[in-house]
Amino acid sequence: MNDTANNNSHLDKKPATNAHLQDKLVKDSITHNQNITAQVQARQTTVKDSNHTASTNDFTQVQDLPTGTPQGQQTTMPNNNTINSVDNENTQTTKQTLFNQRDDINNPHTPDTDGNEQTHFGYKTVNKAEKQARVADVFTSVAKKYDIMNDLMSFGIHRLWKRYAISLSGVRSGQHVLDIAGGTGDLAKVFSREVGRNGHVVLSDINAAMLEVGRERLINAGCNNVDFVLANAETLAPFDDNSFDLITISFGLRNVTDKDAALKSMYRVLKPGGRLLILEFSKPVFEPLSKAYDLYSFTALPIMGKLIANDSESYQYLAESIRMHPDQQTLKQMMQEAGFENCDYNNLTAGIVAVHRGFKA
């Protein structure tokens, strides 16, 4: 009788114990869920708070670049983006210069600095102050289709041109490279691998749409030693003097308003002993090829632009800008006048494209 009672008592304890464990598990689960909910809400609040600054965080800020790459940045630019303020006591109007602390995409050419001085936009003549915005419209329009159109327009040969330019770069592990007007990042992707973990690459472009395509592409490729900086090739203001071992600009120099100013800025930020590589369309050295090339450029390119990118005018401009770019010898002389030494060039595809190279003593 007593044994039976003891057994029953023992059996009664098991349900009680199980119930206690179940209650504890339920309470733990509720607590865990509450913690997760609180974390999610905190993240949502952070996202909301940062939405108004998202546009300024798309690309690398200069102060966030790693040690060994340029850290300096000027904080004002004369004669650019000014606002007026009125002194009530003296009724005088003063000008305060504005400058984007993050980058230097501000146009250095304004009616104040250049007046009505003119330059070319393709075959058109425009005021210098207008060209940068016009070029920006072109590349914003073609950014998403840029790589596809490059393959179609050059029948894929542009990849060989770029590979040859890279072979002349002399890039080594641990070096710092600046790819100006790097757009979708063809060269920067290769340089990222070549400089290795101890090196660093900065992909810069004046056009945010192009840079965003390059940024997405290189991040997806796992290039974790590359920064993406909006910068104007004419000033390269975000970067310190003597900062890079190698500077490249591929199919971008012809779109710069003041090429002499850009070359001088490249010389400034290049380290002594460093080299500059310019890959750009040039003047064919074989006259029959030149005529056939003109026919192709001014008929096929706009048609392909219309069919593929729904934009024939931009590709008409690109064809015209090639013809307005300095020829091989003229560009070499411009590089020398900017301070570069041992300048030379190599014609590719009979001079349709040329690779110019120069060194900083």
C-alpha positions, -999 to 999 in steps of 0.1 A, spaced: 0 0 0 27 24 10 48 13 -21 19 20 -43 14 54 -28 51 62 -32 50 51 -69 20 73 -75 37 102 -58 67 97 -81 46 96 -112 28 128 -101 61 146 -100 70 139 -137 40 159 -152 48 187 -128 84 187 -139 75 186 -176 51 214 -172 78 235 -155 102 229 -184 75 238 -210 67 270 -191 104 279 -191 108 272 -228 78 293 -236 91 322 -215 126 319 -231 111 319 -265 90 350 -258 120 368 -244 141 358 -275 114 370 -298 111 403 -280 149 408 -282 148 401 -320 119 425 -324 137 452 -305 168 447 -327 148 449 -359 131 481 -347 164 496 -338 178 489 -372 148 503 -389 152 535 -369 188 537 -379 179 533 -415 153 560 -413 177 583 -396 203 577 -422 180 580 -453 187 617 -457 224 610 -458 223 579 -480 232 599 -512 264 611 -495 274 576 -484 272 558 -518 309 562 -525 340 563 -504 347 594 -484 383 606 -488 389 606 -450 379 569 -450 406 558 -474 431 535 -458 466 545 -446 489 549 -475 464 564 -499 456 601 -502 441 616 -471 441 654 -479 413 674 -495 410 711 -501 379 726 -485 372 755 -508 373 762 -545 375 797 -558 349 811 -581 327 781 -579 292 774 -565 289 807 -547 259 820 -527 251 855 -518 246 868 -483 235 903 -473 249 924 -445 218 943 -432 239 971 -416 261 978 -446 237 965 -472 268 948 -489 266 916 -508 294 891 -501 301 858 -517 307 826 -497 323 797 -516 306 763 -512 325 730 -517 313 694 -514 335 680 -486 331 645 -501 343 649 -536 353 674 -563 328 671 -590 322 708 -591 327 724 -625 359 745 -625 346 763 -655 320 790 -648 310 822 -665 330 840 -638 362 821 -645 359 816 -683 334 842 -695 322 832 -729 353 812 -738 344 783 -760 354 747 -765 341 718 -785 315 693 -776 319 668 -804 316 689 -835 295 716 -817 310 747 -802 298 754 -767 308 776 -738 334 759 -715 310 763 -686 285 741 -704 306 712 -716 309 692 -683 271 691 -679 266 680 -715 292 652 -711 275 642 -679 242 638 -697 258 615 -723 273 591 -698 244 591 -675 223 580 -705 247 552 -716 259 539 -682 238 508 -680 246 497 -716 281 510 -717 299 476 -715 276 459 -740 280 488 -764 318 486 -760 318 450 -770 295 456 -800 312 488 -812 347 473 -811 338 437 -818 353 429 -784 388 443 -794 386 469 -766 394 441 -742 427 434 -760 435 472 -760 430 473 -723 450 441 -717 479 456 -736 477 489 -716 478 468 -684 509 450 -697 527 484 -699 516 495 -664 544 477 -645 520 474 -616 533 454 -587 521 440 -554 516 466 -527 513 496 -550 486 523 -550 468 529 -583 444 556 -594 421 548 -623 406 581 -635 373 581 -655 374 544 -647 336 540 -652 326 504 -651 360 492 -637 376 471 -664 411 481 -655 405 486 -617 393 450 -615 427 437 -628 447 462 -608 429 450 -576 442 415 -582 477 427 -592 484 450 -562 472 423 -538 462 426 -501 488 452 -493 481 474 -523 451 496 -530 431 509 -560 410 540 -563 384 539 -590 373 575 -597 349 590 -622 331 623 -625 299 606 -633 279 590 -605 259 567 -628 290 552 -643 308 549 -610 278 531 -595 279 505 -623 316 500 -616 311 499 -578 284 472 -581 305 452 -605 337 452 -585 320 445 -551 303 415 -567 337 404 -579 350 405 -544 374 433 -549 378 445 -513 409 467 -518 391 492 -541 376 525 -531 352 545 -553 355 582 -554 337 609 -574 364 632 -587 370 657 -614 400 648 -636 409 685 -640 417 691 -603 418 657 -586 412 678 -555 405 649 -531 440 635 -535 473 646 -520 505 653 -540 527 623 -547 501 597 -537 500 571 -565 525 547 -581 504 544 -612 477 565 -628 455 553 -657 428 569 -677 411 548 -703 389 564 -730 382 593 -707 406 621 -715 389 632 -747 358 641 -727 377 664 -703 371 701 -709 407 712 -701 431 684 -709 462 704 -700 448 710 -665 440 673 -661 475 663 -672 490 687 -647 468 673 -619 478 638 -628 514 648 -625 508 664 -591 492 633 -575 517 608 -591 547 597 -569 582 605 -582 591 575 -603 555 567 -610 540 564 -644 509 576 -663 491 555 -689 466 570 -712 445 546 -734 425 566 -759 412 567 -794 436 584 -818 443 590 -855 446 559 -878 480 559 -896 466 540 -927 445 564 -949 422 538 -964 414 524 -929 408 560 -917 381 565 -943 364 531 -936 366 539 -898 349 573 -903 321 556 -924 316 530 -897 317 555 -868 292 579 -882 267 554 -895 269 522 -875 276 537 -841 245 559 -839 223 531 -853 236 506 -826 232 533 -800 195 537 -810 188 500 -811 207 489 -780 207 519 -757 178 539 -772 202 568 -776 217 577 -810 227 612 -801 251 602 -773 269 578 -797 270 605 -824 288 626 -798 312 598 -789 321 594 -826 326 632 -830 347 634 -797 371 609 -811 378 630 -841 383 661 -820 409 645 -797 446 654 -802 466 630 -824 494 608 -811 522 633 -814 502 663 -801 491 644 -769 527 633 -763 538 669 -765 510 679 -741 523 653 -716 558 667 -718 546 702 -712 528 690 -681 561 677 -668 562 640 -677 594 625 -690 604 596 -713 570 599 -730 562 575 -757 531 559 -774 522 527 -790 496 525 -818 471 497 -816 449 486 -845 468 508 -869 464 539 -847 426 537 -841 437 535 -805 470 545 -789 486 539 -754 506 569 -742 530 565 -713 549 591 -693 569 591 -660 574 616 -632 610 621 -623 
